[in-house]
Amino acid sequence: MIRVEHLVKRYGSKLAVDDVSFHVGKGEVVGFLGPNGAGKSTTLRILSGFLGMTSGTVAIAGYDIADDSFEARKCIGYMPEAVPLYPEMRVVEYLAFRADLKRVARADRRAFIDDAMEKAKVTDVATQLIGKLSKGYRQRVGLADALVARPPILVLDEPTAGLDPNQIREVRAVIKALGAEHTVLLSTHILSEVEASASRVLLIHRGRIAFDGPTKDVRGARELRISVSDAAAAKEIVLAIEGIASVAIEDDVLRCTWADGADITRATEAAVAALVAAKIGVREVRAGGTLEDLFAELTSESARDAKNARDAKKAPEKPS
């Protein structure tokens, strides 16, 4: 549904997006992450047709965003970080206005508006002035706007910005449900939101893709941490478990790495069972690092310097 190849965006001498490539398939909910200034919003604006690119190609539902911009933009519902609403309009009036702008057929307009309000959970405030609504409801009106033309793709830029924890949970539930009918690209700084809603993670740093993989790989494929009563004795037991490649001790915690092709669930259960059988106390078991761990690791200066050094070693020597 979304295909990005070698995307580059420059602002004068500043390189904002540097040779970015990724694909998002039909029905995926993908979290698009990165620190401030990483190139997230620039990339999303290019995908949505609001900003031109310096070079590269972007295809939306098979339509080239540069050569067939109108058809490509028809396939996307874009919710920017700062939703540009009209406070003097009522919710249903605003959505009717937006449906007209998006060329929804008059015969379908009422049904499309009702459907968008239902999905965004704003039906109960349909006749209220937007300016009188809470921040949470205004965000949901912005989401209804993105949905009103029934686009197959949704691009959501910080949809829960400025919301309180209860409002965040409500919007998160709405986004997760939308994955049943739409392809969703979700940009957010709230990492737990991505873990709860997205099936895949894209992480951009300094204009480049630093990580692209399933959310479950972040949670499960990095390492196994076991807090125990006797780390030295536990290490020898756990090292004998099939699927565990190495074990390091950090205070009273075993940090275990997986062997290639390991059955993570089975290896975890076997390790815990073996420790209990050996009468070693098991205080806590955590499979994998968190998304926060991954984010910190890949966007830290030390990680960037290490990656640059690896890339330099891989680069072929220039002929003299």
C-alpha positions in Angstrom: 0.0 0.0 0.0 2.9 2.4 0.7 6.2 2.0 -1.1 9.1 4.4 -0.4 12.3 4.0 -2.4 15.5 6.0 -1.8 13.6 9.1 -0.5 15.7 12.2 0.0 14.6 15.6 1.2 16.9 18.6 1.5 16.2 22.1 2.9 19.1 24.0 1.3 22.2 22.4 2.7 20.3 20.6 5.5 19.6 16.9 4.7 16.4 16.1 6.5 15.6 12.6 4.9 18.6 10.6 3.7 18.0 7.7 1.3 14.9 6.2 3.2 13.3 3.1 1.8 10.4 1.1 3.4 7.2 -0.7 2.4 3.9 -0.9 4.3 1.5 -3.7 3.3 -2.2 -3.9 3.3 -3.8 -4.1 6.8 -0.6 -3.3 8.7 -0.4 -1.0 11.6 3.1 0.4 11.6 4.6 2.6 14.3 6.9 5.3 12.9 9.3 6.4 15.6 12.3 8.8 16.0 13.6 11.6 18.1 12.8 15.2 17.4 14.4 16.3 14.1 14.9 12.8 12.9 12.8 13.3 9.7 9.5 11.7 10.8 7.1 14.6 10.1 9.0 15.5 6.9 8.5 11.9 5.6 4.8 11.8 6.5 4.2 15.2 4.8 5.8 13.8 1.6 3.7 10.6 1.8 0.6 12.7 2.2 1.4 15.0 -0.8 1.8 18.1 1.3 5.5 18.4 0.7 7.7 17.7 -2.4 10.7 15.5 -2.3 14.3 16.2 -3.5 14.7 12.7 -5.1 13.4 9.1 -4.8 10.0 7.6 -5.4 6.8 7.3 -3.3 3.9 5.1 -4.4 0.5 5.2 -2.5 -1.8 2.3 -3.4 0.1 1.9 -6.6 -0.1 5.7 -7.6 3.1 7.7 -7.8 2.9 10.7 -5.4 4.7 12.9 -7.9 3.3 11.8 -11.2 -0.3 10.9 -10.1 -0.6 13.1 -7.0 -4.4 13.5 -7.0 -5.2 9.7 -7.2 -2.5 9.0 -4.6 -3.8 11.6 -2.1 -7.4 10.2 -2.5 -6.1 7.0 -1.0 -4.7 8.6 2.2 -6.4 10.1 5.2 -3.9 12.3 6.9 -4.1 13.6 10.5 -1.4 16.1 11.2 0.0 16.7 14.7 -1.8 20.1 15.0 -5.3 19.3 13.6 -6.6 22.4 11.7 -10.2 22.5 12.9 -12.8 25.3 12.7 -14.0 26.0 16.2 -17.1 27.9 15.1 -18.5 24.8 13.2 -20.4 21.9 14.7 -18.7 18.5 14.3 -21.2 17.2 11.7 -21.0 20.4 9.8 -17.3 20.3 9.7 -17.2 16.7 8.5 -19.7 17.5 5.8 -17.6 20.4 4.7 -14.5 18.2 4.6 -16.3 15.4 2.8 -17.3 17.9 0.1 -13.7 19.0 -0.2 -12.6 15.4 -0.6 -15.2 14.9 -3.3 -17.2 12.3 -1.5 -20.3 11.7 -3.7 -23.3 13.5 -2.4 -25.4 10.3 -2.3 -22.7 8.7 -0.1 -21.9 11.7 2.1 -24.3 11.1 5.0 -23.3 7.4 5.3 -19.6 8.2 5.1 -19.9 11.0 7.8 -21.9 8.7 10.1 -19.3 5.9 9.7 -16.4 8.3 10.4 -18.0 9.6 13.5 -18.8 6.1 14.7 -15.2 4.9 14.2 -13.7 8.0 15.8 -16.2 7.8 18.7 -17.6 11.4 18.2 -21.2 10.5 17.4 -22.3 11.8 20.9 -20.9 15.3 20.2 -22.0 15.5 16.5 -24.1 18.7 17.0 -21.7 20.4 19.4 -19.4 23.3 18.5 -15.8 22.1 18.0 -14.6 25.1 20.0 -16.5 23.8 23.0 -15.0 20.3 22.9 -12.2 18.9 25.1 -8.7 18.4 23.6 -9.4 14.6 23.4 -12.6 15.1 21.5 -11.0 17.6 19.1 -8.3 15.0 18.4 -11.0 12.5 17.6 -12.7 14.9 15.3 -9.4 15.2 13.4 -9.3 11.4 13.2 -12.9 11.4 11.8 -11.8 14.0 9.2 -9.0 11.6 8.1 -11.6 8.8 7.9 -14.5 10.6 6.2 -13.6 9.7 2.6 -13.0 6.1 3.6 -9.4 6.0 2.4 -7.6 2.7 2.5 -4.5 4.3 4.2 -4.3 6.4 7.3 -1.3 8.5 8.2 -1.5 9.7 11.8 1.1 12.2 13.1 1.1 12.3 16.9 -2.6 11.6 17.3 -2.5 11.6 21.1 -0.4 14.7 21.5 -1.4 16.7 24.6 -4.0 14.2 25.8 -4.3 12.9 29.4 -3.8 9.2 30.1 -7.5 8.3 29.9 -7.9 10.1 26.6 -4.7 8.4 25.3 -6.2 5.0 26.1 -9.4 5.8 24.3 -7.6 7.0 21.1 -5.2 4.1 21.3 -8.2 1.7 21.3 -9.7 3.5 18.3 -6.5 3.3 16.3 -6.0 -0.4 17.1 -9.6 -1.1 15.9 -8.9 0.8 12.6 -6.3 -1.7 11.7 -9.0 -4.2 10.8 -10.1 -2.1 7.8 -7.2 0.3 7.1 -3.4 0.4 6.6 -2.2 2.7 9.4 1.2 4.5 9.6 1.3 5.9 13.2 3.9 8.5 14.3 4.2 9.1 18.0 6.6 9.8 20.9 4.6 7.5 23.2 6.5 4.2 22.9 3.9 2.2 24.9 1.3 3.3 22.4 3.3 1.7 19.5 3.8 -1.5 21.6 0.0 -1.7 22.2 -1.2 -0.8 18.7 1.4 -1.6 16.1 2.4 -4.9 14.6 5.6 -3.4 13.2 8.1 -0.7 14.1 10.0 1.7 11.8 12.6 3.8 13.6 14.2 6.8 11.9 17.3 8.6 13.2 19.2 11.4 11.6 17.1 11.0 8.4 17.8 7.3 8.0 15.9 4.1 8.9 17.7 2.6 12.0 15.3 -0.3 12.6 12.5 -2.0 10.7 10.9 -5.1 12.1 7.9 -6.7 13.9 7.0 -5.3 17.3 7.3 -8.8 18.7 10.9 -8.9 17.7 11.6 -5.9 19.9 9.8 -7.6 22.9 11.0 -11.1 22.4 14.0 -11.5 20.1 16.7 -9.5 21.9 17.4 -11.2 25.2 16.0 -13.0 28.2 16.5 -11.5 31.7 16.0 -13.7 34.7 16.4 -12.4 38.3 17.5 -15.2 40.6 18.8 -15.9 44.1 22.1 -17.5 43.0 23.3 -16.1 39.7 26.5 -18.2 39.5 24.8 -21.5 39.9 21.9 -20.5 37.7 24.2 -19.5 34.9 25.5 -23.1 34.4 21.9 -24.4 34.4 20.6 -21.9 31.9 23.5 -22.3 29.6 22.5 -26.0 29.1 19.1 -25.0 27.8 18.5 -25.5 24.0 18.0 -22.1 22.3 20.2 -20.1 24.7 23.5 -19.0 23.2 25.2 -17.1 26.0 24.6 -15.9 29.5 26.0 -12.9 31.3 25.6 -12.0 34.9 24.6 -8.5 36.0 24.2 -8.3 39.8 21.5 -11.0 40.4 20.2 -11.0 36.8 21.0 -13.4 34.1 21.1 -11.8 30.7 20.6 -14.5 28.1 21.0 -14.2 24.3 19.1 -16.4 21.9 20.6 -18.8 19.5 19.6 -18.5 15.8 16.2 -20.0 15.2 15.5 -20.5 18.9 11.9 -21.2 20.0 11.8 -18.3 22.5 8.7 -19.4 24.4 9.9 -23.0 24.8 13.4 -22.0 25.9 12.1 -19.5 28.4 9.8 -22.1 30.0 12.6 -24.7 30.0 15.0 -22.3 31.7 12.5 -21.4 34.5 11.6 -25.1 35.0 15.2 -26.1 35.3 16.0 -23.3 37.8 12.9 -24.2 39.9 13.9 -27.9 39.9 17.4 -27.0 41.1 15.7 -25.0 44.0 17.1 -21.7 42.8 14.7 -18.8 43.5 13.4 -17.1 40.4 12.2 -13.5 41.2 11.4 -12.1 37.8 11.5 -13.2 34.1 11.4 -10.7 31.3 11.8 -11.8 27.7 13.4 -9.2 25.4 14.2 -5.6 25.7 11.5 -2.9 25.6 10.9 -0.6 22.8 12.3 2.1 25.0 15.5 0.1 25.3 15.7 -0.2 21.5 14.9 3.5 21.0 17.7 4.6 23.4 20.2 2.1 21.9 19.7 3.1 18.3 19.4 6.8 18.7 22.3 7.4 21.2 25.4 9.1 20.0 27.6 6.0 20.9 25.3 3.7 18.8 25.5 6.1 15.9 29.3 6.3 16.1 29.6 2.5 16.2 27.3 2.2 13.2 29.3 4.7 11.2 32.5 2.8 12.0 30.9 -0.5 10.8 29.7 1.2 7.6 33.2 2.6 7.0 34.7 -0.8 7.3 32.2 -2.3 4.8 32.7 0.4 2.3 34.9 -0.6 -0.7 38.2 1.2 -1.0 38.3 3.8 -3.7 40.8 3.0 -6.5 43.9 5.2 -6.4 
